[in-house]
């Protein structure tokens, strides 16, 4: 049973509406990284999770994400309220759709269930959720930079903070399963190539090709012993 209480999880206090910013906020209502996507993703995942504790966590976070959706929806509502005759309103998606939130992203693309990432394995799902929270946090960071007033910024900082909290919860869930840093999950054992690192992007000159790319073949813990055997010349060793 779900129960809705008419009280926002965080206050929304907007002094002056900004419909153009409201269009950007649609990204977190009907966009790929938005709160609707997260809420439905975690809720559905809970039904094929046999671990009682993680199942409960997924449902708790899913319901919180619905609460976040309500906050974002209220932000969009307040930023589009009583401005329908302004040039700023006419230049946005709301001129056609009307005020308030819609199942669209900031570019007017309709929300789709294809955004939801769930696959029936708790380890896979929790890792997908960590990525989802990272995407949402990145979007909120950009929105906060452009927030037109303190009330909007405060609400967005709260939502960003909760993305961090959820990430920690999902990481702890993986840790409780012994899978936080373990790449092996599932029932089929990998073959003998599992520890091979193929140097398939080979350098030439030592000088930098770009500010972020050098000509040399980089080495690090992602391709070093004891975890990996480095294959410097994959074609020569075929």
Beta strands, then each sheet from edge to edge (+ up, - down):
strand 1: 196-198
strand 2: 208-210
strand 3: 213-214
strand 4: 229-231
sheet 1: 1+ 4+
sheet 2: 2+ 3-
end
